[in-house]
Amino acid sequence: MQRLKLILRNALRHKLRSALTVVGIVIATLAFGFLQTVVKAWYAGANAASNTTLITRNAVSLVFPLPLSYAAKIRAIDGVERVAWANWFGGVYQAPKNFFPQLAVSGESYLEIYTDFVLPPEQHKAFLRDRKGAIIGRKLADQYHFRIGDVIPLRGTIFPGQWDFVVRGIYDGRTPSTVTTQMFFHWDYLNETLLKTTPRRANQVGVYVVQIARADQAPEVSAAIDATFKNSLAETLTETEKAFQLSFVSMSDAIVVAIRLVSYVVILIIMAVMANTMAMSARERLSEYATLKALGFGPLFVGSLIVGESLLLSGAGGLLGIALLYPAAVAFAARMGTLFPVFEVAPLTVLMQAAAAIAVGVVAAIAPAVRAIRVNIVDGLRSVA
């Protein structure tokens, strides 16, 4: 207890210096946690991908479609349980800045695969009955204040023209990692319109979504699907949903790496600042440490005072940084809208913040503690505080 009192008094001896040090640690741990959360949000789609879902696309590029006739052939392959399909729509709502993902999907078969989209039964039925019906995620509905029955006008880019969709359902996520910033509408409605306007673009699919029974079947089923369409006019590339999502993330690998590096650099900088603070404090108290030794206190007791003070300051700053991360993440997610569909602070991120704060406190105290432990009593008493 006496040791704790000494540590607390030492920490509060220079209140301004201690306060500035704590503020620096708060900013550093907050920035570290925030940047790590950004990185995790970047990988949110891939991390939430199912191990029993495969994506089949054109082997040349995602921009080239596949024939609708492939659906029956894929469904006939051993190990395949369900087949659905989707087209990226890419429409604009009111202004180009109002971007959110829109997918034309194969109705019931698509929703049967993605069971993480929780939709009330009556809304589910209303969507299936209405050819122009659409379902949207809760976060998207909250951002644009969409309600059931609202008409969403979209200006087509990939599929030109004015398209109107009626909100028939608002889905929630089964888990916090479920993306609720998307809009889904009937692929049949898109296809029927294309048959009238541009028939050569009709009966074509962007990707096939294939559900298999077991995750260990993925390599075998993927190879079988691609072998089925080998040497055809539209060869396929089948991969797991996670690999498909990671292919998009890999396009921005340099940004992700830079964010990671910056987060660690921030911790290194505050570690240097903290080390300087503790070195100044220890240098000012050499005579006090020498006096403690003269009174019979051992070197470890003296060293523990410095380590304890350093951990106290870094711990206080770390706790405040962790506490501030949650409201900061909520505010950032609200500001970014659909840019980051999932932006939540993970428990691992909090543990990394706490570990970083402890590491700063320990490393910053090593050199001053060693110096205090080794100080000669006579030389220490001669020093001027």
C-alpha positions as CSV (number, residue, x, y, z in Angstrom):
1,M,0.0,0.0,0.0
2,Q,2.9,2.4,0.9
3,R,4.4,1.7,-2.5
4,L,1.2,2.5,-4.3
5,K,1.0,5.8,-2.5
6,L,4.5,6.7,-3.5
7,I,3.8,5.8,-7.1
8,L,0.7,8.0,-7.1
9,R,2.4,10.9,-5.5
10,N,5.3,10.7,-7.9
11,A,2.9,10.7,-10.9
12,L,1.1,13.8,-9.5
13,R,4.2,15.7,-8.6
14,H,4.4,17.5,-12.0
15,K,0.7,17.6,-12.8
16,L,1.1,19.4,-16.1
17,R,3.8,17.1,-17.4
18,S,1.8,14.0,-16.3
19,A,-1.4,15.4,-17.8
20,L,0.2,16.1,-21.2
21,T,1.8,12.6,-21.2
22,V,-1.6,11.0,-20.5
23,V,-3.2,13.1,-23.3
24,G,-0.6,12.0,-25.7
25,I,-1.2,8.3,-24.8
26,V,-5.0,8.8,-25.1
27,I,-4.5,10.2,-28.7
28,A,-2.0,7.5,-29.6
29,T,-4.2,4.6,-28.3
30,L,-7.3,6.1,-29.8
31,A,-5.6,6.5,-33.2
32,F,-4.2,3.0,-33.0
33,G,-7.5,1.4,-32.2
34,F,-9.3,3.5,-34.8
35,L,-6.9,2.6,-37.6
36,Q,-7.1,-1.0,-36.7
37,T,-10.9,-0.8,-36.9
38,V,-10.6,0.7,-40.3
39,V,-8.5,-2.2,-41.5
40,K,-10.9,-4.8,-40.0
41,A,-13.8,-2.9,-41.7
42,W,-12.0,-3.3,-45.0
43,Y,-12.0,-7.1,-44.5
44,A,-15.5,-7.3,-43.1
45,G,-17.1,-8.7,-46.2
46,A,-14.4,-11.4,-46.6
47,N,-14.5,-12.3,-42.9
48,A,-18.3,-12.7,-42.9
49,A,-18.2,-14.9,-46.1
50,S,-19.7,-18.5,-45.7
51,N,-17.4,-21.5,-46.1
52,T,-20.1,-23.3,-48.0
53,T,-20.7,-20.7,-50.6
54,L,-18.9,-20.5,-54.0
55,I,-19.0,-17.7,-56.6
56,T,-18.8,-18.6,-60.3
57,R,-17.9,-15.8,-62.7
58,N,-16.4,-15.3,-66.1
59,A,-12.8,-16.5,-66.2
60,V,-11.7,-13.5,-68.3
61,S,-13.1,-10.8,-66.0
62,L,-16.0,-10.0,-63.8
63,V,-17.3,-7.5,-66.3
64,F,-18.1,-10.2,-68.8
65,P,-21.4,-12.0,-68.1
66,L,-22.3,-15.7,-68.2
67,P,-25.3,-17.3,-70.0
68,L,-28.4,-18.0,-68.0
69,S,-28.3,-21.6,-69.3
70,Y,-25.3,-22.4,-67.1
71,A,-27.7,-22.5,-64.0
72,A,-29.1,-25.9,-64.9
73,K,-25.7,-27.4,-65.6
74,I,-24.3,-26.1,-62.3
75,R,-27.3,-27.4,-60.4
76,A,-26.7,-30.9,-61.8
77,I,-23.1,-31.1,-60.5
78,D,-22.6,-33.4,-57.5
79,G,-22.2,-31.6,-54.2
80,V,-24.3,-28.5,-55.3
81,E,-27.3,-27.9,-53.1
82,R,-28.6,-24.5,-54.4
83,V,-27.8,-22.2,-57.2
84,A,-28.7,-18.5,-57.4
85,W,-27.5,-15.6,-59.6
86,A,-27.0,-11.9,-59.5
87,N,-26.1,-8.9,-61.6
88,W,-24.5,-5.7,-60.4
89,F,-26.8,-2.9,-61.3
90,G,-24.8,0.3,-60.4
91,G,-27.7,2.8,-60.5
92,V,-27.5,6.3,-59.2
93,Y,-30.0,7.6,-56.6
94,Q,-30.7,11.3,-57.0
95,A,-26.9,12.3,-57.2
96,P,-23.7,10.4,-57.9
97,K,-22.5,10.9,-54.3
98,N,-25.5,8.8,-53.1
99,F,-23.9,5.4,-53.9
100,F,-25.0,2.2,-52.4
101,P,-24.8,-1.4,-53.8
102,Q,-27.7,-2.6,-55.9
103,L,-28.0,-6.2,-57.0
104,A,-30.6,-7.9,-59.3
105,V,-31.0,-11.3,-57.8
106,S,-32.8,-14.5,-58.5
107,G,-35.4,-13.9,-55.9
108,E,-36.2,-16.8,-53.5
109,S,-33.2,-18.9,-54.5
110,Y,-30.8,-16.0,-53.5
111,L,-32.5,-15.4,-50.2
112,E,-32.4,-19.1,-49.4
113,I,-28.6,-19.0,-49.6
114,Y,-28.1,-15.8,-47.7
115,T,-30.0,-16.6,-44.5
116,D,-28.2,-13.9,-42.6
117,F,-30.6,-11.4,-44.2
118,V,-33.5,-11.5,-41.7
119,L,-36.7,-10.4,-43.3
120,P,-40.2,-10.5,-41.7
121,P,-42.4,-13.2,-43.4
122,E,-45.0,-10.7,-44.6
123,Q,-42.3,-8.5,-46.2
124,H,-40.7,-11.6,-47.7
125,K,-44.0,-12.5,-49.4
126,A,-44.6,-9.0,-50.6
127,F,-41.2,-8.8,-52.2
128,L,-41.7,-12.1,-54.1
129,R,-45.2,-11.0,-55.3
130,D,-44.1,-7.6,-56.7
131,R,-42.0,-7.7,-59.9
132,K,-40.8,-4.2,-59.2
133,G,-40.3,-4.9,-55.5
134,A,-37.0,-4.4,-53.7
135,I,-35.6,-5.2,-50.2
136,I,-33.1,-2.9,-48.6
137,G,-30.8,-3.2,-45.5
138,R,-31.6,-1.5,-42.2
139,K,-28.6,0.8,-42.3
140,L,-29.4,1.9,-45.9
141,A,-33.0,2.5,-44.9
142,D,-32.0,4.6,-41.9
143,Q,-29.5,6.6,-43.9
144,Y,-32.0,7.7,-46.7
145,H,-35.1,7.4,-44.5
146,F,-36.7,4.8,-46.8
147,R,-39.9,3.2,-45.6
148,I,-42.0,0.3,-46.7
149,G,-44.0,1.3,-49.9
150,D,-41.5,4.1,-50.9
151,V,-40.5,4.3,-54.5
152,I,-36.7,4.4,-55.1
153,P,-35.9,6.0,-58.5
154,L,-32.5,4.9,-59.9
155,R,-30.8,6.3,-63.0
156,G,-29.1,3.3,-64.7
157,T,-25.4,3.5,-65.6
158,I,-24.6,-0.1,-66.6
159,F,-28.3,-0.6,-67.7
160,P,-29.3,2.9,-69.0
161,G,-32.7,4.4,-68.3
162,Q,-34.9,5.4,-65.4
163,W,-35.8,2.5,-63.1
164,D,-38.3,2.7,-60.3
165,F,-38.4,0.1,-57.5
166,V,-40.9,-0.2,-54.6
167,V,-39.5,-1.0,-51.1
168,R,-41.3,-4.2,-50.0
169,G,-39.0,-5.2,-47.2
170,I,-36.3,-3.9,-44.9
171,Y,-33.9,-6.7,-43.7
172,D,-31.8,-6.8,-40.6
173,G,-28.5,-8.7,-40.1
174,R,-28.5,-11.9,-38.1
175,T,-25.1,-11.0,-36.8
176,P,-23.3,-7.6,-36.3
177,S,-21.0,-8.4,-39.3
178,T,-23.9,-8.8,-41.7
179,V,-23.9,-6.1,-44.3
180,T,-27.2,-4.1,-44.2
181,T,-26.3,-1.4,-46.8
182,Q,-27.5,-3.2,-49.9
183,M,-30.5,-3.2,-52.1
184,F,-31.9,-6.3,-53.9
185,F,-34.5,-6.5,-56.6
186,H,-35.7,-9.1,-59.0
187,W,-33.4,-10.3,-61.8
188,D,-36.5,-11.3,-63.8
189,Y,-37.6,-7.6,-63.9
190,L,-34.2,-6.5,-65.2
191,N,-34.2,-9.3,-67.7
192,E,-37.7,-8.7,-69.0
193,T,-36.9,-5.0,-69.5
194,L,-33.7,-5.9,-71.4
195,L,-35.6,-8.3,-73.6
196,K,-37.7,-5.3,-74.8
197,T,-34.9,-2.7,-75.0
198,T,-31.6,-4.5,-75.7
199,P,-32.3,-8.2,-76.3
200,R,-28.6,-9.0,-76.9
201,R,-27.9,-8.2,-73.2
202,A,-30.8,-10.3,-71.9
203,N,-30.5,-13.8,-70.4
204,Q,-27.0,-13.0,-69.0
205,V,-25.8,-13.4,-65.5
206,G,-23.1,-11.5,-63.6
207,V,-22.2,-14.2,-61.1
208,Y,-23.6,-17.5,-60.0
209,V,-23.8,-18.1,-56.2
210,V,-23.5,-21.8,-55.5
211,Q,-24.2,-23.4,-52.1
212,I,-22.5,-26.7,-51.3
213,A,-23.2,-29.2,-48.4
214,R,-19.7,-29.1,-46.8
215,A,-16.8,-26.7,-46.8
216,D,-14.3,-29.5,-47.6
217,Q,-16.1,-30.0,-51.0
218,A,-15.2,-26.5,-52.2
219,P,-12.1,-27.5,-54.2
220,E,-13.7,-30.5,-55.8
221,V,-17.0,-28.7,-56.7
222,S,-15.1,-25.6,-58.0
223,A,-13.0,-27.8,-60.3
224,A,-16.1,-29.7,-61.5
225,I,-17.9,-26.4,-62.4
226,D,-15.0,-25.0,-64.3
227,A,-14.4,-28.3,-66.1
228,T,-18.0,-28.3,-67.3
229,F,-17.5,-25.0,-69.1
230,K,-13.9,-25.5,-70.3
231,N,-13.4,-24.6,-73.9
232,S,-16.8,-22.9,-74.1
233,L,-17.4,-19.3,-75.3
234,A,-17.6,-18.2,-71.7
235,E,-15.3,-20.2,-69.5
236,T,-15.8,-19.9,-65.7
237,L,-13.7,-19.3,-62.6
238,T,-15.2,-20.7,-59.4
239,E,-13.8,-19.7,-56.0
240,T,-15.0,-19.5,-52.4
241,E,-17.0,-16.5,-51.5
242,K,-14.1,-15.4,-49.2
243,A,-11.6,-15.6,-52.0
244,F,-14.0,-13.6,-54.2
245,Q,-14.3,-10.9,-51.6
246,L,-10.6,-10.8,-51.0
247,S,-9.9,-10.2,-54.7
248,F,-11.5,-6.8,-54.3
249,V,-9.6,-6.1,-51.1
250,S,-6.3,-7.0,-52.8
251,M,-6.8,-4.1,-55.2
252,S,-6.2,-1.7,-52.2
253,D,-3.5,-3.7,-50.5
254,A,-1.1,-0.7,-50.5
255,I,-3.7,1.4,-48.6
256,V,-4.3,-1.3,-46.0
257,V,-0.6,-1.8,-45.5
258,A,0.0,1.9,-45.1
259,I,-2.8,2.2,-42.5
260,R,-1.3,-0.7,-40.5
261,L,2.1,0.9,-40.6
262,V,0.8,4.3,-39.5
263,S,-1.0,2.7,-36.5
264,Y,2.2,1.1,-35.3
265,V,4.3,4.2,-36.0
266,V,1.9,6.2,-33.7
267,I,2.6,3.8,-30.9
268,L,6.4,4.0,-31.4
269,I,6.2,7.8,-31.3
270,I,4.3,7.9,-28.1
271,M,6.6,5.3,-26.7
272,A,9.6,7.6,-27.3
273,V,7.7,10.5,-25.7
274,M,6.8,8.4,-22.7
275,A,10.4,7.3,-22.3
276,N,11.6,10.9,-22.4
277,T,9.1,11.8,-19.7
278,M,10.2,8.9,-17.4
279,A,13.9,9.7,-18.0
280,M,13.3,13.3,-16.9
281,S,11.4,12.2,-13.8
282,A,14.1,9.7,-12.8
283,R,16.9,12.1,-13.3
284,E,15.2,14.7,-11.1
285,R,14.8,12.1,-8.3
286,L,18.2,10.4,-8.2
287,S,18.9,11.9,-4.8
288,E,15.6,10.5,-3.5
289,Y,16.4,7.0,-4.9
290,A,19.8,7.2,-3.2
291,T,18.2,8.1,0.0
292,L,15.8,5.2,-0.2
293,K,18.8,2.9,-0.7
294,A,20.6,4.4,2.2
295,L,17.5,3.7,4.4
296,G,17.7,0.1,3.4
297,F,15.2,-0.2,0.5
298,G,16.4,-2.6,-2.1
299,P,17.1,-1.8,-5.8
300,L,14.0,-3.7,-6.9
301,F,11.8,-1.4,-4.7
302,V,13.3,1.6,-6.3
303,G,12.9,0.2,-9.8
304,S,9.3,-0.7,-9.1
305,L,8.5,2.9,-8.3
306,I,9.5,4.0,-11.8
307,V,7.9,1.1,-13.5
308,G,4.7,1.6,-11.5
309,E,4.5,5.3,-12.3
310,S,5.1,4.6,-16.0
311,L,2.3,2.0,-16.0
312,L,0.0,4.3,-14.1
313,L,0.3,7.0,-16.7
314,S,0.2,4.7,-19.7
315,G,-2.7,2.7,-18.2
316,A,-4.8,5.9,-17.5
317,G,-4.2,7.1,-21.1
318,G,-4.9,3.7,-22.5
319,L,-8.2,3.3,-20.7
320,L,-9.4,6.7,-21.8
321,G,-8.3,5.9,-25.4
322,I,-10.3,2.7,-25.3
323,A,-13.4,4.4,-23.9
324,L,-13.2,7.1,-26.6
325,L,-12.9,4.7,-29.4
326,Y,-16.5,3.5,-29.2
327,P,-18.2,6.9,-29.7
328,A,-15.5,7.8,-32.3
329,A,-16.3,4.7,-34.3
330,V,-20.1,5.3,-34.1
331,A,-19.7,8.9,-35.3
332,F,-17.3,7.9,-38.1
333,A,-19.7,5.1,-39.3
334,A,-22.6,7.5,-39.4
335,R,-20.5,10.0,-41.3
336,M,-19.3,7.5,-43.9
337,G,-22.7,6.0,-44.6
338,T,-22.5,3.0,-46.9
339,L,-18.7,3.3,-47.6
340,F,-18.0,1.0,-44.6
341,P,-21.0,-1.3,-44.4
342,V,-19.7,-2.8,-41.2
343,F,-17.7,-0.6,-38.8
344,E,-17.6,-1.9,-35.3
345,V,-14.9,-2.1,-32.7
346,A,-13.8,-5.7,-32.3
347,P,-12.8,-7.2,-28.9
348,L,-9.4,-8.0,-30.4
349,T,-8.8,-4.3,-31.2
350,V,-9.5,-3.4,-27.6
351,L,-7.0,-6.0,-26.4
352,M,-4.4,-4.7,-28.8
353,Q,-5.0,-1.2,-27.5
354,A,-4.5,-2.4,-23.9
355,A,-1.4,-4.3,-24.9
356,A,0.0,-1.3,-26.7
357,A,-0.6,0.9,-23.6
358,I,1.1,-1.7,-21.3
359,A,4.0,-2.1,-23.7
360,V,4.5,1.7,-23.8
361,G,4.6,1.8,-20.0
362,V,7.0,-1.0,-19.6
363,V,9.4,-0.1,-22.4
364,A,9.5,3.6,-21.4
365,A,10.4,2.6,-17.8
366,I,13.3,0.2,-18.6
367,A,16.1,2.7,-19.0
368,P,15.2,5.0,-16.1
369,A,14.6,2.1,-13.8
370,V,18.0,0.5,-14.6
371,R,19.7,3.8,-14.0
372,A,18.0,4.2,-10.7
373,I,18.8,0.7,-9.6
374,R,22.5,1.1,-10.5
375,V,22.9,4.6,-9.0
376,N,25.6,4.8,-6.3
377,I,24.3,6.1,-3.0
378,V,27.1,8.7,-2.7
379,D,26.8,9.9,-6.2
380,G,23.0,10.0,-5.9
381,L,23.1,12.1,-2.8
382,R,25.4,14.6,-4.5
383,S,23.0,15.1,-7.4
384,V,20.8,18.1,-7.5
385,A,17.1,17.4,-8.1
